[in-house]
Amino acid sequence: MSRPAVAEAAAAYEGDVSPSRFVQAAVAPSRARDLITLTKPEITLLVVLSALAGYALGTPDGANGLELFGLLVGTGLTSAGGAVFNHLYERDHDATMRRTMNRPLPAGRVSTTFAWRFGFGLTAAGLGLLCPTTNWQTATLAIATVLLYIYVYTPLKRLTPANTLVGTIPGALPALGGYVAATGTFGGLGWAVFLLLVVWQMPHFLSLAWMYRKDYTRGGFEMTTRDDATGTRTGMWIVAFTVLTVAASLLPVAMGRLGLGYGAAALALGVYFLVPTVRFLRGDRSNAEAKSILKASVMYVMLLVPVLAAFAWIG
C-alpha cells in the first residue's frame, strides 16, 4: 500500500474518514502497479519473444550477448512506450467498457501529462539502446512498429473489422527486427518468422474479441465478432489462421535452417494449439472455450520460441 493510502487508512481507524474510504484506501492499486499496467506487460513479453525468435534464426553460430541484450531490452522498452501511447489514445473509450474502465488513465489514477512523459521516456530509452547495440534498420523497424500501432491500427479499431488483420503487422515487425538485428538484412527467414507472428495473432485476438464482444460494441470498436451472433464465422477464421500458424512454424524446416527435430516439436505444439480452436468451431462457443484458445495461443508462443532458439543454437 502506498504512503498516502496508509495514512488514509490510519485516519479511518482514528475516525477521521468514513469506513468506505478506509476500504477504498486499503485496496487502492499501487503507483508501481499502475505504471506496469500502462506498459501492457503481457503484450510486451510476447513482443520480446518474437524478437528473440527472429534473432535466433539469424544467428546460426550462437548469440552475441551484448547485441541480444540490447535487442531484447530495447525492443521491450519501445514496445512498452507504444503501449502507454495506446492507453492514452483509447482512454475515453476504455472508460465506457467494464473490462477497461478501471485502467489507470480512465480511472484518473495517472495523469495524461505524466503518461505522455512516461511513454516518450520508455520509447526514447528503447531506441537509445537499440541503435548502438544492433543497427539502424532494427531501430527503424521499432519506430515503425510504434507509429503503425498508434496511428494506423488504433484508429482503425473504430472504423473497420479489418483492424485486427492490420494490427498484426506492427505486432509481427519485432520478429523481423530480431532477424535484421542479427544479419543486417531482410532475408527470407526474417520474413518467415514475420509471417508466423502475423498469422498467430489472428486466433489470439479473435478469441479475445469473442470473449468481450459486448464490451467492444459498447466501446465503439468495430470487431469481426460484432455481427457474428452464432460465432460460426469467428470459429472458421480462428481455425483457419491456427492451421496457417502451424504451417508457418514449419517454414524454417522447409527453408533448410532447422531440422526435423524442431519440426516435430513445432508440429506437436501446433496440435496443442489447434485442439481448442476445433472445439470452438464444432459448437462450444462459450467464453470459457474462447479463453482456452487465448491461453493456448500464449502458451504456444512461450513454448515455441525457446524450442526454436534451442534448435537454432544447439541443433
C-alpha positions in Angstrom: 0.0 0.0 0.0 1.3 3.5 -0.8 2.1 6.0 1.9 -0.9 8.2 1.2 -3.1 5.1 1.3 -1.6 4.0 4.6 -2.2 7.5 6.0 -5.8 7.5 4.9 -6.3 4.0 6.3 -4.9 5.2 9.6 -7.1 8.2 9.6 -10.1 6.0 9.0 -9.1 3.9 12.1 -8.9 7.2 14.1 -12.5 8.0 12.9 -11.4 10.9 10.7 -12.8 9.5 7.5 -15.7 7.1 6.7 -15.2 3.3 6.8 -15.9 3.2 3.0 -12.9 5.5 2.4 -10.8 3.1 4.5 -11.8 0.1 2.3 -11.0 2.1 -0.8 -7.6 3.1 0.5 -6.8 -0.5 1.6 -7.5 -1.9 -1.9 -6.2 1.0 -4.0 -3.8 -0.1 -6.7 -0.2 1.0 -6.1 1.5 3.5 -8.3 4.1 0.9 -9.5 1.3 -1.5 -10.5 -0.5 1.3 -12.5 2.7 2.1 -14.4 3.3 -1.6 -15.2 -0.3 -1.8 -16.4 0.3 1.1 -18.8 3.1 -0.9 -20.4 0.8 -3.9 -21.2 3.4 -6.3 -19.9 1.8 -9.4 -21.4 1.9 -7.9 -24.9 5.4 -6.6 -24.3 6.6 -10.0 -23.2 5.2 -11.6 -26.4 6.9 -8.8 -28.5 10.3 -9.6 -26.9 9.8 -13.3 -27.5 9.1 -12.6 -31.2 12.2 -10.6 -31.5 14.2 -13.5 -29.9 12.7 -15.9 -32.5 13.9 -13.7 -35.3 17.3 -13.2 -33.8 17.8 -16.9 -33.2 17.0 -17.7 -36.8 19.6 -15.2 -37.9 22.5 -16.4 -35.7 23.5 -20.0 -36.6 26.7 -19.7 -34.7 25.1 -18.5 -31.5 24.2 -15.2 -29.9 26.3 -12.1 -29.3 25.5 -11.4 -25.7 25.6 -7.6 -25.9 23.7 -7.5 -29.1 21.0 -9.8 -27.8 20.7 -7.9 -24.6 20.3 -4.6 -26.5 17.7 -6.1 -28.9 15.5 -7.7 -26.2 15.6 -4.8 -23.7 15.5 -2.1 -26.4 12.5 -3.8 -28.1 10.8 -4.3 -24.8 11.2 -0.7 -23.8 10.0 0.6 -27.2 7.0 -1.8 -27.1 6.2 -0.6 -23.6 6.3 3.0 -24.7 3.9 2.2 -27.6 1.6 0.6 -25.1 1.5 3.7 -23.0 0.6 5.8 -26.0 -2.2 3.3 -26.8 -3.6 3.7 -23.3 -3.6 7.5 -23.9 -5.4 7.4 -27.2 -8.0 5.0 -26.0 -8.6 6.3 -22.5 -12.1 7.8 -23.3 -13.2 4.5 -25.0 -11.7 2.5 -22.2 -13.9 4.4 -19.7 -17.0 3.0 -21.4 -16.1 -0.7 -21.1 -16.3 -2.8 -18.0 -13.1 -4.6 -18.8 -11.0 -1.5 -19.1 -12.8 1.3 -17.1 -10.5 0.7 -14.1 -7.3 1.2 -16.0 -5.0 3.9 -14.6 -6.0 6.6 -17.1 -9.8 6.3 -17.3 -9.9 5.8 -13.5 -7.9 9.0 -13.1 -5.0 7.5 -11.0 -2.4 8.6 -13.5 -2.5 12.0 -15.3 -2.3 12.2 -19.0 0.7 14.6 -18.7 2.7 12.0 -16.7 1.6 9.2 -19.1 2.9 11.2 -22.2 6.2 11.7 -20.5 6.4 8.1 -19.4 5.6 6.8 -22.9 8.2 9.1 -24.6 10.8 8.2 -22.0 10.3 4.5 -22.5 10.4 4.8 -26.3 13.5 7.0 -26.3 15.3 4.7 -23.9 14.5 1.7 -26.1 15.7 3.4 -29.3 18.7 4.7 -27.5 19.6 1.1 -26.6 18.8 -0.4 -30.0 20.9 2.0 -32.1 24.3 1.3 -30.6 23.9 -2.4 -29.8 22.1 -3.5 -33.0 21.8 -1.4 -36.2 19.8 1.5 -37.6 17.5 -0.9 -39.5 16.3 -2.5 -36.3 15.7 0.8 -34.7 13.8 2.0 -37.7 11.5 -1.1 -37.5 11.0 -0.4 -33.8 9.9 3.2 -34.6 7.6 1.9 -37.4 6.1 -0.6 -35.0 5.1 2.2 -32.6 3.8 4.5 -35.4 1.7 1.8 -37.1 0.3 0.7 -33.7 -0.8 4.2 -32.7 -1.6 6.0 -35.9 -2.9 3.2 -38.1 -4.1 0.2 -36.0 -5.6 2.1 -33.1 -7.9 4.5 -35.2 -8.9 1.6 -37.4 -10.4 -0.3 -34.4 -13.3 2.1 -34.6 -13.6 2.2 -38.4 -13.4 -1.4 -39.8 -13.3 -5.0 -38.6 -10.2 -5.4 -40.7 -8.4 -3.6 -37.9 -7.4 -7.0 -36.4 -5.6 -8.1 -39.6 -3.9 -4.7 -40.0 -2.9 -4.8 -36.3 -0.9 -8.0 -36.9 1.7 -6.0 -38.9 3.1 -3.9 -36.1 2.6 -6.9 -33.9 4.9 -9.0 -36.1 7.6 -6.4 -37.0 9.7 -7.0 -33.9 10.2 -10.6 -35.1 11.6 -9.3 -38.4 13.5 -6.7 -36.3 15.2 -9.6 -34.4 16.4 -11.2 -37.7 17.6 -7.8 -39.1 19.5 -7.2 -35.8 21.3 -10.5 -36.3 22.0 -10.2 -40.0 21.6 -6.6 -41.1 19.4 -7.9 -44.0 15.7 -8.5 -44.7 16.2 -12.1 -45.6 13.8 -14.9 -46.3 14.0 -16.4 -42.8 13.2 -13.0 -41.4 10.0 -12.7 -43.4 9.2 -16.3 -42.5 9.2 -15.5 -38.8 7.3 -12.3 -39.5 4.6 -14.3 -41.3 4.4 -16.8 -38.4 3.7 -13.9 -35.9 1.2 -12.3 -38.3 -1.0 -15.4 -38.6 -0.6 -16.4 -34.9 -2.1 -13.1 -33.8 -5.4 -13.7 -35.5 -6.7 -16.6 -33.4 -5.2 -14.9 -30.4 -7.1 -11.7 -30.8 -10.2 -13.2 -32.3 -10.7 -15.3 -29.2 -10.4 -12.2 -27.1 -12.8 -10.3 -29.4 -15.4 -13.1 -28.9 -15.0 -13.1 -25.1 -15.5 -9.3 -24.9 -17.8 -8.8 -27.9 -20.4 -6.9 -26.0 -17.8 -4.7 -24.3 -16.2 -3.9 -27.6 -19.6 -2.9 -29.1 -20.2 -0.7 -26.0 -16.8 0.9 -26.6 -17.5 1.6 -30.3 -14.9 -0.9 -31.6 -15.6 -2.5 -35.0 -14.7 -6.1 -34.4 -15.4 -9.2 -36.7 -17.4 -10.7 -33.8 -19.9 -7.8 -33.7 -22.2 -9.1 -36.4 -21.5 -12.8 -35.9 -24.3 -13.8 -33.5 -23.6 -17.6 -33.7 -19.8 -17.4 -33.7 -19.6 -19.7 -36.8 -17.7 -17.2 -38.9 -15.4 -16.4 -36.0 -14.7 -20.0 -35.4 -13.9 -20.7 -39.0 -11.4 -17.8 -39.1 -9.8 -18.9 -35.8 -9.3 -22.5 -37.1 -8.0 -21.3 -40.5 -5.4 -19.0 -39.0 -4.3 -21.6 -36.5 -3.7 -24.0 -39.3 -1.7 -21.3 -41.1 0.2 -20.7 -37.9 1.2 -24.4 -37.7 2.3 -24.3 -41.4 4.3 -21.1 -40.9 6.1 -22.6 -37.9 7.5 -25.3 -40.3 8.9 -22.8 -42.8 12.4 -22.8 -41.2 12.5 -26.6 -41.8 11.3 -26.2 -45.4 14.0 -23.5 -45.9 16.7 -25.7 -44.5 17.6 -23.6 -41.4 16.2 -26.0 -38.8 15.9 -29.8 -38.9 13.2 -32.4 -38.3 13.6 -32.4 -34.6 12.4 -28.8 -34.4 9.7 -29.7 -37.0 8.3 -32.5 -34.8 8.3 -30.2 -31.7 6.6 -27.4 -33.7 4.0 -29.8 -35.0 3.2 -31.1 -31.6 2.8 -27.6 -30.2 0.6 -26.8 -33.2 -1.7 -29.7 -32.4 -1.9 -28.5 -28.8 -2.9 -25.0 -30.1 -5.4 -26.4 -32.7 -7.4 -28.6 -30.4 -9.4 -25.9 -28.5 -10.0 -24.0 -31.8 -11.6 -27.0 -33.3 -13.8 -27.5 -30.2 -14.9 -23.9 -30.6 -15.8 -24.3 -34.2 -17.7 -27.5 -33.6 -20.1 -25.8 -31.3 -18.7 -25.0 -27.9 -18.6 -21.2 -28.4 -18.7 -20.3 -24.8 -16.5 -17.6 -23.3 -14.7 -20.4 -21.4 -13.7 -22.1 -24.6 -12.6 -18.8 -26.2 -10.5 -18.3 -23.1 -9.0 -21.7 -23.6 -7.9 -20.6 -27.1 -6.5 -17.4 -25.7 -4.4 -19.3 -23.1 -3.3 -21.9 -25.7 -2.1 -19.2 -28.0 0.0 -17.6 -25.3 1.5 -20.9 -24.2 2.1 -21.8 -27.8 4.4 -18.9 -28.4 6.0 -19.1 -25.0 7.0 -22.7 -25.7 7.7 -22.4 -29.4 10.2 -19.6 -29.2 12.5 -21.3 -26.7 12.3 -24.5 -28.7 13.1 -22.6 -31.9 16.1 -20.9 -30.2 17.4 -24.1 -28.8 17.4 -25.9 -32.1 18.8 -22.8 -33.9 21.7 -22.5 -31.4 22.3 -26.1 -30.2 20.9 -28.1 -33.0 
